[in-house]
């Protein structure tokens, strides 16, 4: 039977390095669970595994989508589940910091297969959030109870699903957990140490050519590409526009990464199934390996 090992946690906690070492020992492969690494050409700013790492261990679910396309959670779940069912290796490693991607696999989230309908959304948005939420209360009171009245994103999505399918989104959601064993390992670091890791990684990204990467992507796809408004890219884009200095861009990247890491930690801490390890422990690999061996042999 297939077994799955999840390596999760906040950004810059060393998930990729640990995963590569574990995969080499296991003779296994890595499935990425990162919502930006799925996009081609977005490499340095997403901390995508290097070519050297990819030669050491086969990586899947990176570079599978054009930057101009949209990879939904449902798309990701479909491709990840197909790989888990077809790759003749066990255990597999699912590695990343995108909580929703990981949850879609380990809890088997049921996700409505409704692509974004931008024309419908634009029509609905003209009504205003108060009216939209009132409509949602009428057509899907169950969903409305779970969505805050001031949450336009989820309100709009719920109405979009209803109008496209004719079925309330609450009736299409739920969970269907997989029947294979799963070990969830989380990496965490003290705030002060994580800050240092974030500083170091930001500097390394600049050294590795992040500015040139962003400049190239802006020229190729235009500065309005949504991905260029994400962490690391938006700040460098501001620098290239002459709005801020490179030093300020680095400072803002560090600040925004710290804020993002805090949100990730809050997300993952809500799941008691995750077994936590200190990312800064000098014996981290051996301690995790001991737990992995127990998991494999049970």
C-alpha positions as CSV (number, residue, x, y, z in Angstrom):
1,X,0.0,0.0,0.0
2,X,1.1,3.5,-0.7
3,X,2.3,5.5,2.2
4,X,2.7,9.3,2.3
5,X,5.0,11.5,4.3
6,X,4.2,15.2,4.5
7,X,6.9,17.7,5.2
8,X,5.3,21.1,6.0
9,X,5.8,24.3,7.9
10,X,6.5,28.0,7.4
11,X,8.7,29.3,4.7
12,X,12.5,29.2,5.2
13,X,12.3,26.4,7.8
14,X,14.4,24.0,5.6
15,X,11.6,21.7,4.3
16,X,13.2,21.2,0.9
17,X,16.6,20.3,2.2
18,X,15.2,17.8,4.7
19,X,13.0,16.3,2.1
20,X,15.8,15.8,-0.4
21,X,17.9,14.0,2.3
22,X,15.0,11.8,3.3
23,X,14.1,11.0,-0.3
24,X,17.7,10.0,-1.1
25,X,17.7,7.6,1.9
26,X,14.3,6.2,0.9
27,X,14.9,6.0,-2.8
28,X,11.7,8.1,-3.1
29,X,10.4,11.1,-5.0
30,X,9.1,14.5,-3.9
31,X,5.7,16.0,-4.8
32,X,5.8,19.7,-4.4
33,X,3.0,21.4,-2.4
34,X,3.8,25.0,-3.3
35,X,1.2,27.2,-5.0
36,X,3.8,29.2,-6.9
37,X,6.3,26.6,-7.8
38,X,3.8,25.1,-10.2
39,X,4.4,28.0,-12.5
40,X,7.2,27.9,-15.1
41,X,9.9,30.6,-15.1
42,X,9.2,31.7,-11.5
43,X,12.2,30.1,-10.0
44,X,14.4,32.2,-7.7
45,X,11.6,34.1,-5.9
46,X,9.6,30.9,-5.2
47,X,12.7,29.1,-3.8
48,X,12.1,26.4,-6.4
49,X,14.3,23.3,-6.0
50,X,17.6,23.8,-7.9
51,X,18.5,21.8,-10.9
52,X,21.1,20.0,-8.8
53,X,18.4,19.0,-6.2
54,X,16.2,17.9,-9.0
55,X,18.9,15.6,-10.3
56,X,19.4,14.1,-6.9
57,X,15.7,13.3,-6.4
58,X,12.8,13.4,-8.9
59,X,10.5,16.3,-8.2
60,X,6.9,16.4,-9.4
61,X,4.3,19.2,-9.5
62,X,6.7,22.0,-10.3
63,X,6.8,23.8,-13.7
64,X,3.4,22.3,-14.7
65,X,1.6,25.6,-15.5
66,X,2.1,28.7,-17.6
67,X,2.4,31.9,-15.7
68,X,-0.6,33.3,-17.7
69,X,-2.8,30.3,-16.6
70,X,-4.4,29.6,-13.2
71,X,-3.7,26.5,-11.2
72,X,-6.7,26.0,-8.9
73,X,-6.7,23.9,-5.8
74,X,-8.9,21.4,-7.6
75,X,-6.4,21.2,-10.5
76,X,-3.6,20.6,-8.1
77,X,-5.5,18.0,-6.1
78,X,-6.4,16.1,-9.3
79,X,-2.8,16.0,-10.5
80,X,-1.4,15.1,-7.1
81,X,-3.8,12.3,-6.4
82,X,-3.1,10.9,-9.9
83,X,0.6,10.8,-9.1
84,X,0.1,9.3,-5.7
85,X,-1.9,6.5,-7.3
86,X,0.4,5.9,-10.2
87,X,4.0,6.4,-9.0
88,X,5.4,3.0,-8.1
89,X,7.3,4.2,-5.0
90,X,6.4,4.1,-1.4
91,X,6.5,6.1,0.7
92,X,6.1,9.3,-1.3
93,X,7.0,12.7,0.1
94,X,4.6,15.7,-0.2
95,X,6.6,18.8,0.6
96,X,5.6,22.5,0.9
97,X,4.1,25.3,2.7
98,X,0.8,25.8,0.9
99,X,-1.6,24.6,3.6
100,X,-4.6,24.3,1.3
101,X,-2.7,22.1,-1.2
102,X,-1.7,19.8,1.6
103,X,-5.1,19.7,3.1
104,X,-6.7,18.9,-0.2
105,X,-4.6,15.7,-0.3
106,X,-4.4,14.5,3.4
107,X,-8.1,15.3,4.1
108,X,-9.4,14.6,0.7
109,X,-11.3,17.9,0.3
110,X,-14.2,17.8,-2.1
111,X,-13.7,20.8,-4.3
112,X,-16.3,22.1,-6.8
113,X,-14.9,21.9,-10.3
114,X,-16.0,25.3,-11.3
115,X,-13.4,27.5,-13.2
116,X,-13.4,31.3,-12.5
117,X,-16.1,33.0,-14.5
118,X,-14.8,36.6,-14.7
119,X,-17.7,38.0,-16.6
120,X,-20.1,36.6,-14.0
121,X,-17.9,37.9,-11.2
122,X,-17.8,41.4,-12.7
123,X,-21.5,41.5,-12.9
124,X,-22.0,40.4,-9.4
125,X,-19.4,42.8,-8.0
126,X,-21.5,45.8,-9.2
127,X,-24.1,44.8,-6.6
128,X,-21.8,45.4,-3.6
129,X,-20.8,43.1,-0.8
130,X,-23.9,43.8,1.4
131,X,-26.3,42.8,-1.4
132,X,-24.2,39.8,-2.4
133,X,-24.1,38.4,1.1
134,X,-27.8,38.9,1.3
135,X,-28.3,36.8,-1.8
136,X,-26.0,34.2,-0.5
137,X,-28.1,33.9,2.7
138,X,-31.1,33.2,0.5
139,X,-29.5,30.6,-1.9
140,X,-27.1,28.9,0.4
141,X,-27.7,29.7,4.1
142,X,-25.3,26.9,5.2
143,X,-22.4,28.6,3.3
144,X,-23.4,32.0,4.5
145,X,-23.1,30.8,8.1
146,X,-19.4,29.9,7.5
147,X,-18.5,33.0,5.6
148,X,-18.0,36.4,7.3
149,X,-20.3,39.1,5.9
150,X,-17.3,41.2,5.1
151,X,-15.5,38.5,3.1
152,X,-16.1,39.4,-0.5
153,X,-13.7,36.7,-2.0
154,X,-15.5,33.7,-0.4
155,X,-18.9,35.3,-0.9
156,X,-18.3,35.8,-4.6
157,X,-16.9,32.3,-5.0
158,X,-19.9,30.7,-3.3
159,X,-22.3,32.6,-5.6
160,X,-20.2,31.9,-8.6
161,X,-20.4,28.1,-7.9
162,X,-24.2,28.3,-7.3
163,X,-25.0,30.3,-10.5
164,X,-22.7,28.1,-12.7
165,X,-23.9,24.7,-11.4
166,X,-27.3,25.4,-9.8
167,X,-26.2,23.6,-6.7
168,X,-25.1,25.4,-3.5
169,X,-21.4,25.2,-2.8
170,X,-22.1,23.8,0.7
171,X,-23.7,20.8,-1.0
172,X,-20.6,20.2,-3.1
173,X,-18.0,20.5,-0.3
174,X,-16.9,18.0,2.4
175,X,-14.0,15.6,2.8
176,X,-13.2,12.1,1.6
177,X,-9.9,11.2,3.4
178,X,-7.6,8.8,1.6
179,X,-7.3,5.2,2.8
180,X,-3.5,5.1,2.8
181,X,-1.3,5.8,5.9
182,X,0.0,9.4,6.2
183,X,2.7,10.8,8.4
184,X,2.7,14.6,8.8
185,X,6.0,16.2,9.9
186,X,6.1,19.9,10.6
187,X,9.2,22.0,10.9
188,X,9.2,25.0,13.2
189,X,11.8,27.6,14.3
190,X,11.9,30.2,17.1
191,X,10.8,33.5,15.8
192,X,14.2,35.1,16.2
193,X,15.9,32.3,14.4
194,X,13.3,32.2,11.6
195,X,13.9,35.9,11.1
196,X,17.6,35.2,10.5
197,X,16.7,32.5,8.1
198,X,14.4,34.8,6.2
199,X,17.1,37.5,6.0
200,X,19.7,35.1,4.8
201,X,17.4,33.6,2.1
202,X,16.3,37.0,0.9
203,X,20.0,38.0,0.5
204,X,20.7,34.7,-1.3
205,X,17.8,35.3,-3.7
206,X,19.2,38.7,-4.7
207,X,22.7,37.1,-5.1
208,X,21.2,34.4,-7.3
209,X,19.7,36.9,-9.7
210,X,16.2,37.7,-8.5
211,X,16.3,41.2,-9.9
212,X,17.2,39.9,-13.4
213,X,14.4,37.3,-13.1
214,X,11.8,39.8,-12.2
215,X,13.0,42.2,-15.0
216,X,12.8,39.4,-17.5
217,X,9.3,38.3,-16.4
218,X,8.0,41.9,-16.5
219,X,9.3,42.3,-20.1
220,X,7.9,39.0,-21.2
221,X,4.5,39.0,-19.5
222,X,3.9,42.6,-18.6
223,X,3.9,44.2,-15.1
224,X,0.2,43.5,-14.5
225,X,0.7,39.7,-14.4
226,X,-0.9,38.6,-11.1
227,X,2.1,36.4,-10.1
228,X,4.3,39.5,-10.2
229,X,2.3,40.9,-7.4
230,X,3.2,38.1,-5.0
231,X,5.9,37.9,-2.3
232,X,9.4,38.8,-3.5
233,X,8.3,39.8,-7.0
234,X,6.2,42.7,-6.1
235,X,8.9,44.4,-4.0
236,X,11.6,43.9,-6.7
237,X,9.1,45.2,-9.3
238,X,8.7,48.4,-7.2
239,X,12.5,48.7,-7.3
240,X,12.7,48.3,-11.0
241,X,10.0,50.9,-11.4
242,X,12.2,53.4,-9.5
243,X,9.7,53.7,-6.6
244,X,12.1,52.3,-3.9
245,X,15.7,51.4,-3.5
246,X,17.0,47.9,-3.7
247,X,17.8,48.0,0.0
248,X,14.2,49.0,0.8
249,X,13.0,46.3,-1.6
250,X,15.0,43.7,0.4
251,X,13.7,45.1,3.7
252,X,10.1,44.9,2.5
253,X,10.6,41.4,1.2
254,X,11.9,40.3,4.6
255,X,9.0,42.1,6.4
256,X,6.3,40.6,4.1
257,X,7.9,37.1,4.3
258,X,7.9,37.3,8.1
259,X,4.2,38.2,8.0
260,X,3.5,35.3,5.6
261,X,5.4,32.9,7.8
262,X,3.3,33.9,10.8
263,X,0.1,33.1,8.9
264,X,1.6,29.8,7.8
265,X,2.5,28.8,11.4
266,X,-1.1,29.7,12.5
267,X,-2.6,27.6,9.8
268,X,-0.5,24.5,10.4
269,X,-0.8,24.7,14.2
270,X,-4.5,24.2,13.8
271,X,-3.9,20.6,12.7
272,X,-3.1,18.2,15.6
273,X,-2.1,15.4,13.2
274,X,1.2,17.2,12.5
275,X,4.2,16.1,14.5
276,X,6.6,19.0,15.1
277,X,10.4,19.1,14.9
278,X,12.8,21.9,15.6
279,X,14.2,23.1,12.3
280,X,17.4,24.3,14.0
281,X,18.1,21.0,15.8
282,X,21.6,19.8,14.7
283,X,20.2,16.2,14.8
284,X,17.1,17.1,12.9
285,X,17.6,14.6,10.0
286,X,18.4,11.7,12.3
287,X,15.4,12.4,14.6
288,X,13.0,12.7,11.7
289,X,14.5,9.6,10.1
290,X,13.9,7.6,13.3
291,X,10.2,8.6,13.1
292,X,10.0,7.8,9.4
293,X,11.4,4.3,10.0
294,X,8.8,3.7,12.7
295,X,6.1,4.9,10.3
296,X,7.4,2.6,7.4
297,X,7.7,-0.4,9.6
298,X,4.2,-0.2,11.2
